[in-house]
């Protein structure tokens, strides 16, 4: 398999992450009073299973070109108030495509702790 066209270099990824840390992570730390999670790991098998689920459910609904949007989120419970992300299916891939609320989102990845830098 050839490398996907939309891959970026490790150098660009490091720069993007550094930009996030310097423009957002420090402010979050200042406001929250602690370093928060800023990376999340999902197993390939979990991601493959979820992508297949979204594909199959989208076909049943007649959605020709579904997408997956990644949302930043935060827990609000006695167990955790840390950041998280969840993946939500969309009805298309164009900018502003509506979410597909007929298919459940994916969460329960592992948040990097302590925060991992790229």
Phi and psi restraints in degrees (range 20) as a CNS / XPLOR table:
assign (resid 1 and name C) (resid 2 and name N)
       (resid 2 and name CA) (resid 2 and name C) 1.0 -78.0 20.0 2
assign (resid 2 and name N) (resid 2 and name CA)
       (resid 2 and name C) (resid 3 and name N) 1.0 154.9 20.0 2
assign (resid 2 and name C) (resid 3 and name N)
       (resid 3 and name CA) (resid 3 and name C) 1.0 -62.1 20.0 2
assign (resid 3 and name N) (resid 3 and name CA)
       (resid 3 and name C) (resid 4 and name N) 1.0 133.7 20.0 2
assign (resid 3 and name C) (resid 4 and name N)
       (resid 4 and name CA) (resid 4 and name C) 1.0 -59.9 20.0 2
assign (resid 4 and name N) (resid 4 and name CA)
       (resid 4 and name C) (resid 5 and name N) 1.0 144.8 20.0 2
assign (resid 4 and name C) (resid 5 and name N)
       (resid 5 and name CA) (resid 5 and name C) 1.0 -60.1 20.0 2
assign (resid 5 and name N) (resid 5 and name CA)
       (resid 5 and name C) (resid 6 and name N) 1.0 -31.9 20.0 2
assign (resid 5 and name C) (resid 6 and name N)
       (resid 6 and name CA) (resid 6 and name C) 1.0 -91.4 20.0 2
assign (resid 6 and name N) (resid 6 and name CA)
       (resid 6 and name C) (resid 7 and name N) 1.0 9.5 20.0 2
assign (resid 6 and name C) (resid 7 and name N)
       (resid 7 and name CA) (resid 7 and name C) 1.0 -64.9 20.0 2
assign (resid 7 and name N) (resid 7 and name CA)
       (resid 7 and name C) (resid 8 and name N) 1.0 149.1 20.0 2
assign (resid 7 and name C) (resid 8 and name N)
       (resid 8 and name CA) (resid 8 and name C) 1.0 -115.9 20.0 2
assign (resid 8 and name N) (resid 8 and name CA)
       (resid 8 and name C) (resid 9 and name N) 1.0 163.9 20.0 2
assign (resid 8 and name C) (resid 9 and name N)
       (resid 9 and name CA) (resid 9 and name C) 1.0 -75.3 20.0 2
assign (resid 9 and name N) (resid 9 and name CA)
       (resid 9 and name C) (resid 10 and name N) 1.0 160.0 20.0 2
assign (resid 9 and name C) (resid 10 and name N)
       (resid 10 and name CA) (resid 10 and name C) 1.0 -59.3 20.0 2
assign (resid 10 and name N) (resid 10 and name CA)
       (resid 10 and name C) (resid 11 and name N) 1.0 -39.4 20.0 2
assign (resid 10 and name C) (resid 11 and name N)
       (resid 11 and name CA) (resid 11 and name C) 1.0 -60.8 20.0 2
assign (resid 11 and name N) (resid 11 and name CA)
       (resid 11 and name C) (resid 12 and name N) 1.0 -45.8 20.0 2
assign (resid 11 and name C) (resid 12 and name N)
       (resid 12 and name CA) (resid 12 and name C) 1.0 -65.6 20.0 2
assign (resid 12 and name N) (resid 12 and name CA)
       (resid 12 and name C) (resid 13 and name N) 1.0 -40.0 20.0 2
assign (resid 12 and name C) (resid 13 and name N)
       (resid 13 and name CA) (resid 13 and name C) 1.0 -61.1 20.0 2
assign (resid 13 and name N) (resid 13 and name CA)
       (resid 13 and name C) (resid 14 and name N) 1.0 -44.1 20.0 2
assign (resid 13 and name C) (resid 14 and name N)
       (resid 14 and name CA) (resid 14 and name C) 1.0 -60.7 20.0 2
assign (resid 14 and name N) (resid 14 and name CA)
       (resid 14 and name C) (resid 15 and name N) 1.0 -42.5 20.0 2
assign (resid 14 and name C) (resid 15 and name N)
       (resid 15 and name CA) (resid 15 and name C) 1.0 -64.5 20.0 2
assign (resid 15 and name N) (resid 15 and name CA)
       (resid 15 and name C) (resid 16 and name N) 1.0 -43.2 20.0 2
assign (resid 15 and name C) (resid 16 and name N)
       (resid 16 and name CA) (resid 16 and name C) 1.0 -61.1 20.0 2
assign (resid 16 and name N) (resid 16 and name CA)
       (resid 16 and name C) (resid 17 and name N) 1.0 -43.9 20.0 2
assign (resid 16 and name C) (resid 17 and name N)
       (resid 17 and name CA) (resid 17 and name C) 1.0 -66.6 20.0 2
assign (resid 17 and name N) (resid 17 and name CA)
       (resid 17 and name C) (resid 18 and name N) 1.0 -43.6 20.0 2
assign (resid 17 and name C) (resid 18 and name N)
       (resid 18 and name CA) (resid 18 and name C) 1.0 -58.0 20.0 2
assign (resid 18 and name N) (resid 18 and name CA)
       (resid 18 and name C) (resid 19 and name N) 1.0 -41.0 20.0 2
assign (resid 18 and name C) (resid 19 and name N)
       (resid 19 and name CA) (resid 19 and name C) 1.0 -60.2 20.0 2
assign (resid 19 and name N) (resid 19 and name CA)
       (resid 19 and name C) (resid 20 and name N) 1.0 -42.5 20.0 2
assign (resid 19 and name C) (resid 20 and name N)
       (resid 20 and name CA) (resid 20 and name C) 1.0 -64.4 20.0 2
assign (resid 20 and name N) (resid 20 and name CA)
       (resid 20 and name C) (resid 21 and name N) 1.0 -44.3 20.0 2
assign (resid 20 and name C) (resid 21 and name N)
       (resid 21 and name CA) (resid 21 and name C) 1.0 -62.0 20.0 2
assign (resid 21 and name N) (resid 21 and name CA)
       (resid 21 and name C) (resid 22 and name N) 1.0 -46.3 20.0 2
assign (resid 21 and name C) (resid 22 and name N)
       (resid 22 and name CA) (resid 22 and name C) 1.0 -75.2 20.0 2
assign (resid 22 and name N) (resid 22 and name CA)
       (resid 22 and name C) (resid 23 and name N) 1.0 -25.9 20.0 2
assign (resid 22 and name C) (resid 23 and name N)
       (resid 23 and name CA) (resid 23 and name C) 1.0 -102.0 20.0 2
assign (resid 23 and name N) (resid 23 and name CA)
       (resid 23 and name C) (resid 24 and name N) 1.0 -14.0 20.0 2
assign (resid 23 and name C) (resid 24 and name N)
       (resid 24 and name CA) (resid 24 and name C) 1.0 -134.2 20.0 2
assign (resid 24 and name N) (resid 24 and name CA)
       (resid 24 and name C) (resid 25 and name N) 1.0 -47.9 20.0 2
assign (resid 24 and name C) (resid 25 and name N)
       (resid 25 and name CA) (resid 25 and name C) 1.0 -60.8 20.0 2
assign (resid 25 and name N) (resid 25 and name CA)
       (resid 25 and name C) (resid 26 and name N) 1.0 -41.2 20.0 2
assign (resid 25 and name C) (resid 26 and name N)
       (resid 26 and name CA) (resid 26 and name C) 1.0 -65.3 20.0 2
assign (resid 26 and name N) (resid 26 and name CA)
       (resid 26 and name C) (resid 27 and name N) 1.0 -38.9 20.0 2
assign (resid 26 and name C) (resid 27 and name N)
       (resid 27 and name CA) (resid 27 and name C) 1.0 -68.8 20.0 2
assign (resid 27 and name N) (resid 27 and name CA)
       (resid 27 and name C) (resid 28 and name N) 1.0 -39.2 20.0 2
assign (resid 27 and name C) (resid 28 and name N)
       (resid 28 and name CA) (resid 28 and name C) 1.0 -61.3 20.0 2
assign (resid 28 and name N) (resid 28 and name CA)
       (resid 28 and name C) (resid 29 and name N) 1.0 -44.6 20.0 2
assign (resid 28 and name C) (resid 29 and name N)
       (resid 29 and name CA) (resid 29 and name C) 1.0 -60.3 20.0 2
assign (resid 29 and name N) (resid 29 and name CA)
       (resid 29 and name C) (resid 30 and name N) 1.0 -43.4 20.0 2
assign (resid 29 and name C) (resid 30 and name N)
       (resid 30 and name CA) (resid 30 and name C) 1.0 -63.1 20.0 2
assign (resid 30 and name N) (resid 30 and name CA)
       (resid 30 and name C) (resid 31 and name N) 1.0 -44.8 20.0 2
assign (resid 30 and name C) (resid 31 and name N)
       (resid 31 and name CA) (resid 31 and name C) 1.0 -74.4 20.0 2
assign (resid 31 and name N) (resid 31 and name CA)
       (resid 31 and name C) (resid 32 and name N) 1.0 -39.6 20.0 2
assign (resid 31 and name C) (resid 32 and name N)
       (resid 32 and name CA) (resid 32 and name C) 1.0 -84.3 20.0 2
assign (resid 32 and name N) (resid 32 and name CA)
       (resid 32 and name C) (resid 33 and name N) 1.0 -25.8 20.0 2
assign (resid 32 and name C) (resid 33 and name N)
       (resid 33 and name CA) (resid 33 and name C) 1.0 86.5 20.0 2
assign (resid 33 and name N) (resid 33 and name CA)
       (resid 33 and name C) (resid 34 and name N) 1.0 9.8 20.0 2
assign (resid 33 and name C) (resid 34 and name N)
       (resid 34 and name CA) (resid 34 and name C) 1.0 -156.5 20.0 2
assign (resid 34 and name N) (resid 34 and name CA)
       (resid 34 and name C) (resid 35 and name N) 1.0 157.4 20.0 2
assign (resid 34 and name C) (resid 35 and name N)
       (resid 35 and name CA) (resid 35 and name C) 1.0 -70.0 20.0 2
assign (resid 35 and name N) (resid 35 and name CA)
       (resid 35 and name C) (resid 36 and name N) 1.0 136.1 20.0 2
assign (resid 35 and name C) (resid 36 and name N)
       (resid 36 and name CA) (resid 36 and name C) 1.0 -109.0 20.0 2
assign (resid 36 and name N) (resid 36 and name CA)
       (resid 36 and name C) (resid 37 and name N) 1.0 160.5 20.0 2
assign (resid 36 and name C) (resid 37 and name N)
       (resid 37 and name CA) (resid 37 and name C) 1.0 -58.1 20.0 2
assign (resid 37 and name N) (resid 37 and name CA)
       (resid 37 and name C) (resid 38 and name N) 1.0 139.8 20.0 2
assign (resid 37 and name C) (resid 38 and name N)
       (resid 38 and name CA) (resid 38 and name C) 1.0 -137.5 20.0 2
assign (resid 38 and name N) (resid 38 and name CA)
       (resid 38 and name C) (resid 39 and name N) 1.0 10.1 20.0 2
assign (resid 38 and name C) (resid 39 and name N)
       (resid 39 and name CA) (resid 39 and name C) 1.0 -144.9 20.0 2
assign (resid 39 and name N) (resid 39 and name CA)
       (resid 39 and name C) (resid 40 and name N) 1.0 150.9 20.0 2
assign (resid 39 and name C) (resid 40 and name N)
       (resid 40 and name CA) (resid 40 and name C) 1.0 -140.0 20.0 2
assign (resid 40 and name N) (resid 40 and name CA)
       (resid 40 and name C) (resid 41 and name N) 1.0 141.5 20.0 2
assign (resid 40 and name C) (resid 41 and name N)
       (resid 41 and name CA) (resid 41 and name C) 1.0 -119.6 20.0 2
assign (resid 41 and name N) (resid 41 and name CA)
       (resid 41 and name C) (resid 42 and name N) 1.0 130.3 20.0 2
assign (resid 41 and name C) (resid 42 and name N)
       (resid 42 and name CA) (resid 42 and name C) 1.0 -120.5 20.0 2
assign (resid 42 and name N) (resid 42 and name CA)
       (resid 42 and name C) (resid 43 and name N) 1.0 140.7 20.0 2
assign (resid 42 and name C) (resid 43 and name N)
       (resid 43 and name CA) (resid 43 and name C) 1.0 -68.9 20.0 2
assign (resid 43 and name N) (resid 43 and name CA)
       (resid 43 and name C) (resid 44 and name N) 1.0 152.3 20.0 2
assign (resid 43 and name C) (resid 44 and name N)
       (resid 44 and name CA) (resid 44 and name C) 1.0 -59.8 20.0 2
assign (resid 44 and name N) (resid 44 and name CA)
       (resid 44 and name C) (resid 45 and name N) 1.0 -39.5 20.0 2
assign (resid 44 and name C) (resid 45 and name N)
       (resid 45 and name CA) (resid 45 and name C) 1.0 -65.0 20.0 2
assign (resid 45 and name N) (resid 45 and name CA)
       (resid 45 and name C) (resid 46 and name N) 1.0 -38.7 20.0 2
assign (resid 45 and name C) (resid 46 and name N)
       (resid 46 and name CA) (resid 46 and name C) 1.0 -64.7 20.0 2
assign (resid 46 and name N) (resid 46 and name CA)
       (resid 46 and name C) (resid 47 and name N) 1.0 -42.9 20.0 2
assign (resid 46 and name C) (resid 47 and name N)
       (resid 47 and name CA) (resid 47 and name C) 1.0 -66.0 20.0 2
assign (resid 47 and name N) (resid 47 and name CA)
       (resid 47 and name C) (resid 48 and name N) 1.0 -43.7 20.0 2
assign (resid 47 and name C) (resid 48 and name N)
       (resid 48 and name CA) (resid 48 and name C) 1.0 -61.8 20.0 2
assign (resid 48 and name N) (resid 48 and name CA)
       (resid 48 and name C) (resid 49 and name N) 1.0 -43.5 20.0 2
assign (resid 48 and name C) (resid 49 and name N)
       (resid 49 and name CA) (resid 49 and name C) 1.0 -61.8 20.0 2
assign (resid 49 and name N) (resid 49 and name CA)
       (resid 49 and name C) (resid 50 and name N) 1.0 -42.8 20.0 2
assign (resid 49 and name C) (resid 50 and name N)
       (resid 50 and name CA) (resid 50 and name C) 1.0 -67.9 20.0 2
assign (resid 50 and name N) (resid 50 and name CA)
       (resid 50 and name C) (resid 51 and name N) 1.0 -43.4 20.0 2
assign (resid 50 and name C) (resid 51 and name N)
       (resid 51 and name CA) (resid 51 and name C) 1.0 -59.9 20.0 2
assign (resid 51 and name N) (resid 51 and name CA)
       (resid 51 and name C) (resid 52 and name N) 1.0 -42.4 20.0 2
assign (resid 51 and name C) (resid 52 and name N)
       (resid 52 and name CA) (resid 52 and name C) 1.0 -63.5 20.0 2
assign (resid 52 and name N) (resid 52 and name CA)
       (resid 52 and name C) (resid 53 and name N) 1.0 -41.9 20.0 2
assign (resid 52 and name C) (resid 53 and name N)
       (resid 53 and name CA) (resid 53 and name C) 1.0 -59.7 20.0 2
assign (resid 53 and name N) (resid 53 and name CA)
       (resid 53 and name C) (resid 54 and name N) 1.0 -46.6 20.0 2
assign (resid 53 and name C) (resid 54 and name N)
       (resid 54 and name CA) (resid 54 and name C) 1.0 -63.2 20.0 2
assign (resid 54 and name N) (resid 54 and name CA)
       (resid 54 and name C) (resid 55 and name N) 1.0 -43.1 20.0 2
assign (resid 54 and name C) (resid 55 and name N)
       (resid 55 and name CA) (resid 55 and name C) 1.0 -59.2 20.0 2
assign (resid 55 and name N) (resid 55 and name CA)
       (resid 55 and name C) (resid 56 and name N) 1.0 -50.1 20.0 2
assign (resid 55 and name C) (resid 56 and name N)
       (resid 56 and name CA) (resid 56 and name C) 1.0 -64.4 20.0 2
assign (resid 56 and name N) (resid 56 and name CA)
       (resid 56 and name C) (resid 57 and name N) 1.0 -44.8 20.0 2
assign (resid 56 and name C) (resid 57 and name N)
       (resid 57 and name CA) (resid 57 and name C) 1.0 -67.6 20.0 2
assign (resid 57 and name N) (resid 57 and name CA)
       (resid 57 and name C) (resid 58 and name N) 1.0 -36.3 20.0 2
assign (resid 57 and name C) (resid 58 and name N)
       (resid 58 and name CA) (resid 58 and name C) 1.0 -65.0 20.0 2
assign (resid 58 and name N) (resid 58 and name CA)
       (resid 58 and name C) (resid 59 and name N) 1.0 -41.4 20.0 2
assign (resid 58 and name C) (resid 59 and name N)
       (resid 59 and name CA) (resid 59 and name C) 1.0 -59.7 20.0 2
assign (resid 59 and name N) (resid 59 and name CA)
       (resid 59 and name C) (resid 60 and name N) 1.0 -45.1 20.0 2
assign (resid 59 and name C) (resid 60 and name N)
       (resid 60 and name CA) (resid 60 and name C) 1.0 -58.3 20.0 2
assign (resid 60 and name N) (resid 60 and name CA)
       (resid 60 and name C) (resid 61 and name N) 1.0 -31.7 20.0 2
assign (resid 60 and name C) (resid 61 and name N)
       (resid 61 and name CA) (resid 61 and name C) 1.0 -90.0 20.0 2
assign (resid 61 and name N) (resid 61 and name CA)
       (resid 61 and name C) (resid 62 and name N) 1.0 -6.8 20.0 2
assign (resid 61 and name C) (resid 62 and name N)
       (resid 62 and name CA) (resid 62 and name C) 1.0 79.9 20.0 2
assign (resid 62 and name N) (resid 62 and name CA)
       (resid 62 and name C) (resid 63 and name N) 1.0 20.4 20.0 2
assign (resid 62 and name C) (resid 63 and name N)
       (resid 63 and name CA) (resid 63 and name C) 1.0 -86.2 20.0 2
assign (resid 63 and name N) (resid 63 and name CA)
       (resid 63 and name C) (resid 64 and name N) 1.0 113.4 20.0 2
assign (resid 63 and name C) (resid 64 and name N)
       (resid 64 and name CA) (resid 64 and name C) 1.0 -77.0 20.0 2
assign (resid 64 and name N) (resid 64 and name CA)
       (resid 64 and name C) (resid 65 and name N) 1.0 -35.7 20.0 2
assign (resid 64 and name C) (resid 65 and name N)
       (resid 65 and name CA) (resid 65 and name C) 1.0 -137.8 20.0 2
assign (resid 65 and name N) (resid 65 and name CA)
       (resid 65 and name C) (resid 66 and name N) 1.0 71.2 20.0 2
assign (resid 65 and name C) (resid 66 and name N)
       (resid 66 and name CA) (resid 66 and name C) 1.0 -70.3 20.0 2
assign (resid 66 and name N) (resid 66 and name CA)
       (resid 66 and name C) (resid 67 and name N) 1.0 159.5 20.0 2
assign (resid 66 and name C) (resid 67 and name N)
       (resid 67 and name CA) (resid 67 and name C) 1.0 -129.1 20.0 2
assign (resid 67 and name N) (resid 67 and name CA)
       (resid 67 and name C) (resid 68 and name N) 1.0 178.4 20.0 2
assign (resid 67 and name C) (resid 68 and name N)
       (resid 68 and name CA) (resid 68 and name C) 1.0 -132.5 20.0 2
assign (resid 68 and name N) (resid 68 and name CA)
       (resid 68 and name C) (resid 69 and name N) 1.0 124.4 20.0 2
assign (resid 68 and name C) (resid 69 and name N)
       (resid 69 and name CA) (resid 69 and name C) 1.0 -101.2 20.0 2
assign (resid 69 and name N) (resid 69 and name CA)
       (resid 69 and name C) (resid 70 and name N) 1.0 141.1 20.0 2
assign (resid 69 and name C) (resid 70 and name N)
       (resid 70 and name CA) (resid 70 and name C) 1.0 -106.4 20.0 2
assign (resid 70 and name N) (resid 70 and name CA)
       (resid 70 and name C) (resid 71 and name N) 1.0 122.3 20.0 2
assign (resid 70 and name C) (resid 71 and name N)
       (resid 71 and name CA) (resid 71 and name C) 1.0 -106.6 20.0 2
assign (resid 71 and name N) (resid 71 and name CA)
       (resid 71 and name C) (resid 72 and name N) 1.0 138.7 20.0 2
assign (resid 71 and name C) (resid 72 and name N)
       (resid 72 and name CA) (resid 72 and name C) 1.0 -77.2 20.0 2
assign (resid 72 and name N) (resid 72 and name CA)
       (resid 72 and name C) (resid 73 and name N) 1.0 143.5 20.0 2
assign (resid 72 and name C) (resid 73 and name N)
       (resid 73 and name CA) (resid 73 and name C) 1.0 -151.7 20.0 2
assign (resid 73 and name N) (resid 73 and name CA)
       (resid 73 and name C) (resid 74 and name N) 1.0 176.4 20.0 2
assign (resid 73 and name C) (resid 74 and name N)
       (resid 74 and name CA) (resid 74 and name C) 1.0 -147.5 20.0 2
assign (resid 74 and name N) (resid 74 and name CA)
       (resid 74 and name C) (resid 75 and name N) 1.0 141.3 20.0 2
assign (resid 74 and name C) (resid 75 and name N)
       (resid 75 and name CA) (resid 75 and name C) 1.0 -76.3 20.0 2
assign (resid 75 and name N) (resid 75 and name CA)
       (resid 75 and name C) (resid 76 and name N) 1.0 155.3 20.0 2
assign (resid 75 and name C) (resid 76 and name N)
       (resid 76 and name CA) (resid 76 and name C) 1.0 -142.9 20.0 2
assign (resid 76 and name N) (resid 76 and name CA)
       (resid 76 and name C) (resid 77 and name N) 1.0 72.7 20.0 2
assign (resid 76 and name C) (resid 77 and name N)
       (resid 77 and name CA) (resid 77 and name C) 1.0 -146.7 20.0 2
assign (resid 77 and name N) (resid 77 and name CA)
       (resid 77 and name C) (resid 78 and name N) 1.0 171.8 20.0 2
assign (resid 77 and name C) (resid 78 and name N)
       (resid 78 and name CA) (resid 78 and name C) 1.0 -63.9 20.0 2
assign (resid 78 and name N) (resid 78 and name CA)
       (resid 78 and name C) (resid 79 and name N) 1.0 -27.4 20.0 2
assign (resid 78 and name C) (resid 79 and name N)
       (resid 79 and name CA) (resid 79 and name C) 1.0 -75.2 20.0 2
assign (resid 79 and name N) (resid 79 and name CA)
       (resid 79 and name C) (resid 80 and name N) 1.0 -39.1 20.0 2
assign (resid 79 and name C) (resid 80 and name N)
       (resid 80 and name CA) (resid 80 and name C) 1.0 -160.1 20.0 2
assign (resid 80 and name N) (resid 80 and name CA)
       (resid 80 and name C) (resid 81 and name N) 1.0 145.0 20.0 2
assign (resid 80 and name C) (resid 81 and name N)
       (resid 81 and name CA) (resid 81 and name C) 1.0 -123.3 20.0 2
assign (resid 81 and name N) (resid 81 and name CA)
       (resid 81 and name C) (resid 82 and name N) 1.0 21.1 20.0 2
assign (resid 81 and name C) (resid 82 and name N)
       (resid 82 and name CA) (resid 82 and name C) 1.0 -79.9 20.0 2
assign (resid 82 and name N) (resid 82 and name CA)
       (resid 82 and name C) (resid 83 and name N) 1.0 166.3 20.0 2
assign (resid 82 and name C) (resid 83 and name N)
       (resid 83 and name CA) (resid 83 and name C) 1.0 -71.6 20.0 2
assign (resid 83 and name N) (resid 83 and name CA)
       (resid 83 and name C) (resid 84 and name N) 1.0 158.0 20.0 2
assign (resid 83 and name C) (resid 84 and name N)
       (resid 84 and name CA) (resid 84 and name C) 1.0 -151.1 20.0 2
assign (resid 84 and name N) (resid 84 and name CA)
       (resid 84 and name C) (resid 85 and name N) 1.0 179.6 20.0 2
assign (resid 84 and name C) (resid 85 and name N)
       (resid 85 and name CA) (resid 85 and name C) 1.0 -135.6 20.0 2
assign (resid 85 and name N) (resid 85 and name CA)
       (resid 85 and name C) (resid 86 and name N) 1.0 157.6 20.0 2
assign (resid 85 and name C) (resid 86 and name N)
       (resid 86 and name CA) (resid 86 and name C) 1.0 -140.2 20.0 2
assign (resid 86 and name N) (resid 86 and name CA)
       (resid 86 and name C) (resid 87 and name N) 1.0 152.8 20.0 2
assign (resid 86 and name C) (resid 87 and name N)
       (resid 87 and name CA) (resid 87 and name C) 1.0 -102.2 20.0 2
assign (resid 87 and name N) (resid 87 and name CA)
       (resid 87 and name C) (resid 88 and name N) 1.0 130.7 20.0 2
assign (resid 87 and name C) (resid 88 and name N)
       (resid 88 and name CA) (resid 88 and name C) 1.0 -126.2 20.0 2
assign (resid 88 and name N) (resid 88 and name CA)
       (resid 88 and name C) (resid 89 and name N) 1.0 130.0 20.0 2
assign (resid 88 and name C) (resid 89 and name N)
       (resid 89 and name CA) (resid 89 and name C) 1.0 -66.2 20.0 2
assign (resid 89 and name N) (resid 89 and name CA)
       (resid 89 and name C) (resid 90 and name N) 1.0 148.7 20.0 2
assign (resid 89 and name C) (resid 90 and name N)
       (resid 90 and name CA) (resid 90 and name C) 1.0 -122.3 20.0 2
assign (resid 90 and name N) (resid 90 and name CA)
       (resid 90 and name C) (resid 91 and name N) 1.0 165.3 20.0 2
assign (resid 90 and name C) (resid 91 and name N)
       (resid 91 and name CA) (resid 91 and name C) 1.0 -87.1 20.0 2
assign (resid 91 and name N) (resid 91 and name CA)
       (resid 91 and name C) (resid 92 and name N) 1.0 4.0 20.0 2
assign (resid 91 and name C) (resid 92 and name N)
       (resid 92 and name CA) (resid 92 and name C) 1.0 -177.9 20.0 2
assign (resid 92 and name N) (resid 92 and name CA)
       (resid 92 and name C) (resid 93 and name N) 1.0 -176.8 20.0 2
assign (resid 92 and name C) (resid 93 and name N)
       (resid 93 and name CA) (resid 93 and name C) 1.0 -115.9 20.0 2
assign (resid 93 and name N) (resid 93 and name CA)
       (resid 93 and name C) (resid 94 and name N) 1.0 -3.4 20.0 2
assign (resid 93 and name C) (resid 94 and name N)
       (resid 94 and name CA) (resid 94 and name C) 1.0 -71.7 20.0 2
assign (resid 94 and name N) (resid 94 and name CA)
       (resid 94 and name C) (resid 95 and name N) 1.0 157.1 20.0 2
assign (resid 94 and name C) (resid 95 and name N)
       (resid 95 and name CA) (resid 95 and name C) 1.0 -56.1 20.0 2
assign (resid 95 and name N) (resid 95 and name CA)
       (resid 95 and name C) (resid 96 and name N) 1.0 131.2 20.0 2
assign (resid 95 and name C) (resid 96 and name N)
       (resid 96 and name CA) (resid 96 and name C) 1.0 82.3 20.0 2
assign (resid 96 and name N) (resid 96 and name CA)
       (resid 96 and name C) (resid 97 and name N) 1.0 8.1 20.0 2
assign (resid 96 and name C) (resid 97 and name N)
       (resid 97 and name CA) (resid 97 and name C) 1.0 -56.1 20.0 2
assign (resid 97 and name N) (resid 97 and name CA)
       (resid 97 and name C) (resid 98 and name N) 1.0 141.6 20.0 2
assign (resid 97 and name C) (resid 98 and name N)
       (resid 98 and name CA) (resid 98 and name C) 1.0 -68.8 20.0 2
assign (resid 98 and name N) (resid 98 and name CA)
       (resid 98 and name C) (resid 99 and name N) 1.0 149.7 20.0 2
assign (resid 98 and name C) (resid 99 and name N)
       (resid 99 and name CA) (resid 99 and name C) 1.0 -69.4 20.0 2
assign (resid 99 and name N) (resid 99 and name CA)
       (resid 99 and name C) (resid 100 and name N) 1.0 149.8 20.0 2
assign (resid 99 and name C) (resid 100 and name N)
       (resid 100 and name CA) (resid 100 and name C) 1.0 -99.4 20.0 2
assign (resid 100 and name N) (resid 100 and name CA)
       (resid 100 and name C) (resid 101 and name N) 1.0 95.6 20.0 2
assign (resid 100 and name C) (resid 101 and name N)
       (resid 101 and name CA) (resid 101 and name C) 1.0 -78.0 20.0 2
assign (resid 101 and name N) (resid 101 and name CA)
       (resid 101 and name C) (resid 102 and name N) 1.0 2.7 20.0 2
assign (resid 101 and name C) (resid 102 and name N)
       (resid 102 and name CA) (resid 102 and name C) 1.0 -88.8 20.0 2
assign (resid 102 and name N) (resid 102 and name CA)
       (resid 102 and name C) (resid 103 and name N) 1.0 -7.0 20.0 2
assign (resid 102 and name C) (resid 103 and name N)
       (resid 103 and name CA) (resid 103 and name C) 1.0 -122.2 20.0 2
assign (resid 103 and name N) (resid 103 and name CA)
       (resid 103 and name C) (resid 104 and name N) 1.0 129.5 20.0 2
assign (resid 103 and name C) (resid 104 and name N)
       (resid 104 and name CA) (resid 104 and name C) 1.0 -67.7 20.0 2
assign (resid 104 and name N) (resid 104 and name CA)
       (resid 104 and name C) (resid 105 and name N) 1.0 143.9 20.0 2
assign (resid 104 and name C) (resid 105 and name N)
       (resid 105 and name CA) (resid 105 and name C) 1.0 -71.8 20.0 2
assign (resid 105 and name N) (resid 105 and name CA)
       (resid 105 and name C) (resid 106 and name N) 1.0 168.5 20.0 2
assign (resid 105 and name C) (resid 106 and name N)
       (resid 106 and name CA) (resid 106 and name C) 1.0 -113.7 20.0 2
assign (resid 106 and name N) (resid 106 and name CA)
       (resid 106 and name C) (resid 107 and name N) 1.0 133.8 20.0 2
assign (resid 106 and name C) (resid 107 and name N)
       (resid 107 and name CA) (resid 107 and name C) 1.0 -139.6 20.0 2
assign (resid 107 and name N) (resid 107 and name CA)
       (resid 107 and name C) (resid 108 and name N) 1.0 -161.0 20.0 2
assign (resid 107 and name C) (resid 108 and name N)
       (resid 108 and name CA) (resid 108 and name C) 1.0 73.6 20.0 2
assign (resid 108 and name N) (resid 108 and name CA)
       (resid 108 and name C) (resid 109 and name N) 1.0 29.4 20.0 2
assign (resid 108 and name C) (resid 109 and name N)
       (resid 109 and name CA) (resid 109 and name C) 1.0 -77.5 20.0 2
assign (resid 109 and name N) (resid 109 and name CA)
       (resid 109 and name C) (resid 110 and name N) 1.0 -172.6 20.0 2
assign (resid 109 and name C) (resid 110 and name N)
       (resid 110 and name CA) (resid 110 and name C) 1.0 -107.8 20.0 2
assign (resid 110 and name N) (resid 110 and name CA)
       (resid 110 and name C) (resid 111 and name N) 1.0 122.2 20.0 2
assign (resid 110 and name C) (resid 111 and name N)
       (resid 111 and name CA) (resid 111 and name C) 1.0 -79.6 20.0 2
assign (resid 111 and name N) (resid 111 and name CA)
       (resid 111 and name C) (resid 112 and name N) 1.0 135.4 20.0 2
assign (resid 111 and name C) (resid 112 and name N)
       (resid 112 and name CA) (resid 112 and name C) 1.0 -68.1 20.0 2
assign (resid 112 and name N) (resid 112 and name CA)
       (resid 112 and name C) (resid 113 and name N) 1.0 122.5 20.0 2
assign (resid 112 and name C) (resid 113 and name N)
       (resid 113 and name CA) (resid 113 and name C) 1.0 -141.1 20.0 2
assign (resid 113 and name N) (resid 113 and name CA)
       (resid 113 and name C) (resid 114 and name N) 1.0 125.2 20.0 2
assign (resid 113 and name C) (resid 114 and name N)
       (resid 114 and name CA) (resid 114 and name C) 1.0 -64.9 20.0 2
assign (resid 114 and name N) (resid 114 and name CA)
       (resid 114 and name C) (resid 115 and name N) 1.0 167.1 20.0 2
assign (resid 114 and name C) (resid 115 and name N)
       (resid 115 and name CA) (resid 115 and name C) 1.0 -53.6 20.0 2
assign (resid 115 and name N) (resid 115 and name CA)
       (resid 115 and name C) (resid 116 and name N) 1.0 134.0 20.0 2
assign (resid 115 and name C) (resid 116 and name N)
       (resid 116 and name CA) (resid 116 and name C) 1.0 -95.2 20.0 2
assign (resid 116 and name N) (resid 116 and name CA)
       (resid 116 and name C) (resid 117 and name N) 1.0 134.7 20.0 2
assign (resid 116 and name C) (resid 117 and name N)
       (resid 117 and name CA) (resid 117 and name C) 1.0 -91.8 20.0 2
assign (resid 117 and name N) (resid 117 and name CA)
       (resid 117 and name C) (resid 118 and name N) 1.0 146.7 20.0 2
